[in-house]
Amino acid sequence: MEMTLIPLPMGVTVFCAAVSAGLAVWHWVGGGSVSRRAELLFNGTVGGPAWAGVRRKTPPRVRAAAVRKRLTELPKEWFCLPVAAVCALWGESVLPLVAGAVAVPLVGRRLRAGERRRAAERRAEAVRGLCDVFVGELRAGAQPAEGLTTAIRAARPDLNGSEIALVVADARFGGDVPAALRKAARLPGAEGLVGVAACWRVAVDGGAGLAAGLERLGATLRAQRDQRDALRAQLAGAWSTVVVLALLPLVGLAMGWAMGADPMDVLLHTPAGLSCLVVGALLEAAGFWWAGRIVRGGSAS
């Protein structure tokens, strides 16, 4: 007897895929618990060693805390997948899921670039604080090596790494401190350490005041920070314009849905809609990249 397979609608298929993914995530974050009978069946007998390791049912409060902890540890780019699943259920198509999977590495790279930029800014602020603490230690009568060590300790953890540890070691044991400072200045945001190395070299070779040079260096670094902050404030309006232009297609979809139309069905299930979707996505990405390049060029100049 021949069996006939009944094809499922696309919406049912996408819904089953989303439910399966949700169950997998729930089990990953600790929602599933193994019963005592199952553990005894597969691990041993009652009263044996397996009885002491039986996992009881987790209280809801502890389970909720574990879920929150796992979600906070989850990379933020993976949240593109739930949004894509919602769009897939709405449009009854697998194309949003494919787009969400493609967006995960792109968004992750963008987020990591932002984290590196923020780390560089914190490192630059730590260098400015190092200059202030170093000057204070020198004014209080500390030796340069001791003052530099104290200043580096005060600047941690934003100013940390093997290069910084090498600076501390050279300062303690009479090594080449300027060379170690120049090597540590290769870290993003720590370029001000080149000035500290120059002040140290001038003070050791020429007998000039180290504290006075560090004060001028700190003032210069603070002036550069203020100039960069003022430029960012001026470019905030341009960035807002870029974001608004990037969100206009979503506003258009919402307006079409509010007027009683079904834009998702047209975009995902008709050849003309698919063509418009592809061309529009490419133009949107190109426009967003070009606008961002213009704004970043203005901030770098």
N, C-alpha and C positions, 0 to 999 in steps of 0.2 A: 504494500500500500504506500503510495507516494505521499510524502508530507509537503504541505504548502506553507511557506513562511509568509506571515503577514507583516508587511513593512510598517514600522512605527512612525508616527508623525515626527517632524523635526523637533517640535517643542517638547514632546515626551522624551526624546533622546537626549536633548540638552538638559532637561530637568533631571533625568537619571544620572547624567554625568556630574551635574552640580551637586546632587545629593551624595554621590559616591565620594566626591572630593571633600565635601563637608564632613562626612563620617571619618574619612582618613585623617583630616586635620584634627577632629575631636579626639580620635584615638591617640594622635601624636602629642597633643597637649595634655593628655592624662585623663581623658574622660572615661576611657574603658578601664574596668577592673576585673581581674581574674577571680573567679569564685574559689572558695576554700575547697570545694569538692574536686574541682578541676586540678588544682595544684597538688592535692593529695593523690589524685589518680595518676598524674604524670611524674611526680617527684618522689613519692614514697608512701609509706603507710602511716596510719594514725599513731601518734606517739613517737615516731621516728624523728630523724633530723629535719625532715621537710616540714614537720608540724610547727617548729619554731620560726621558720621563714615564711609562713603563710601570710599573704597580704590581705588584710581585712578591707572592708569597704571604706573608701575615703570619705570623710565628712564633707558636706557641700561647701562649707567655708574654706576648708583647706584645698579642695578641688578648684574653687574659683580663684584662690590666690595663685595656685599653680598655673592656671590658664592665663591669668594676667601676666605672670612672670614669663611664660613662654611667648606670649604675644609681644611683649616688650623686647624680648631677645630676637624675635623674628625680624629679618631685614625688611625695611620699609618697602622695598621695591616689590616684594611678593604680594602686597596688598592690591597690586594691579589685577591679580587673578580673580579675587571676589568681585571687583567692579566689572571685569570682563564677563564673569558668569552672570551677573545681573543683566547686563546688556544682551547677552546671548539668550537668556530666558525671555527678555522683552521682545527681541527681534526674531526669536525662534530660528537662530542660525548659529553655526559654529565659527563664523568669521570673527566675532568679537573675542572668542576664546583664543583664536590664533593671534589676533592683534595684541591681546593681553600678554601672551607668552613672548611675543617679539618685544613688547615694551619693557619686560622685566630687566633684561641686561642693559637697555638704554637708560632707564630710570636709575638703575643701580650705579651706572657709571656717573650719571649726573649727581647723584647723592654723594658718592665718594669724592667727587671733585669739590663739592661744597664743604664736606668734612675736612678735606685737606686745606682748603682756603681758610676755614675757621681756625684750624690748628696753627696755620702760619700766622694769623692775626694774633692769636693768644701767645705764640712764641715771640712775636715782635713786641707785644706789651710786656712780656717777661724780660726782654732785653732792656727796655726802658726802665723797668723797676730795678733790674740789676745795677744799672748805672747809678740810680738814686741811692740804693743801699750801699754800693761800693763807696760813693762819695761820703756818705755818713760814717762809714767805718773808718775811712782815712782821716776825716775831721776829728774823730774820736781818739786818734792816736794809734790805730791798728797798722800793722805792716801790710804792704800791698798783697802779699800772698795770702795772709790771713783774711784780709778784707775781701779779696776776690772769692775765696772759698765760702765765706759767710754769705756773700751776695748771691752766689750760685745756689746755695742751699735755700735761700729765701725765695728764689725764682722758681723752684720746683713746685709742682710737677710739669708745668707748662714748658719749662726749659730743661729737658732731660734727654738722655741718650748716651751712647758710648763716646761720642765726641765730647760731650760736656764732662763726662767722667774723666776723660783724658786731660782736659783742662785742669780739673781739680787735682789730679795726680801730679801734673807738671808744676802746679803752683805749690804743692806741699813739698815736693822733693827736688825743687830747683831745676826743673826742666825748661824746655823752650816754650814758655807760656804764649808769646805772640803767635808762634806757628800753630799751636793747639787751638788758639782762638780763631785764627783764620780758617782752620779746618772745620771748626764747629760752625762758622758763619756760612758754610755751604748749605746748611739746613734751611728750608723755606721759612722766611720770616725772621731768621737770626742774622741777617746781613749786618745789623748794627754792631755785631761783635768784631767786625773788621776795624771799626773805629776804636773799640776798646783795645784791640791789639796795637793799633798805631799809637794810642796814648801811652800804653805800657812801654813800647819801644822807645818813644821819645823821652819818657821819664827816666828810663834806665840808661840810655846812651847819652842824652844831652843834659840830664839833671833837671828837666822842667817839672813843674808841679803836676802830679798825676790827677789830683782832685780837681784842679781848675780845668784840665782838658776833658775830664769826664763830665763835668758840669755843662760845658759847651756842647759836648756830644749829646747828652740827654736833652738839652734844649732843642737841638737840631732834630732829633728823633721825634720829639713831641710836636714840633712845627710840621713835620712831614705827616704825622698822624692827623693833625687838625686839618691840613690841606686835603688829605684823602677823604676825611669825613665830610668836609664841605662839598667836595665834588660828588660824593655819593648822594648827598641831600639834593643837589641840583639834578642828578640823574634819576631820582626816585620817580618823578613824573613821567619820564620816558619809559622806565620799566613798567609803570602802571599802564601806560598806553599799549605796550607790547602784550601784556597779560590780557587786557580787555579785548584786543583784536584777536588773540588766540582763542578766547572763549565765545566769540560771536557765533561760530557754527553751532555750538551747543544751545545757545539762545534761540537760533533759528529752528532747531529741532524741537525745542520746548514750545515755541510759538505754533509750529505746525501741529503738534499733538494737542495743544489747547484749542485750536480751531476745528478739531474733529478729524483731522487727517491722520494718516499713519505713515510718517516719514521713514520709520525703521523698516517697514515692510517694503516700501519702494526702494530704499537704498540697498537692502540685503537680498531681495528676491526678484529683482527685475534687471535685465541687462543694462538698461539706461541708468538705473540707479547705482548699480555696481561701478559703471564707468565714471559717473559723477563722484562716487565715493572715493575711488582711487585717485582721480585727478585732483579732487578737492583736498585729500589728505596730503598729497605731494606738494601742492601749492601752499597749504597751511604750514607744513614742515619747512619748506624753503623760505617762506616769509618770516616765520618765527626765527629761523637761524640767521637770516640776513639782518633783521631788526636787532637781535641780540648781539650780532657782530658789530653793528654800528654803535650800540650803546657801550659795549666793552671796549671798542676802540677809543671812544671818548673818555672813558674812565682811565684807560692806560696812558693817554697823552698828557 
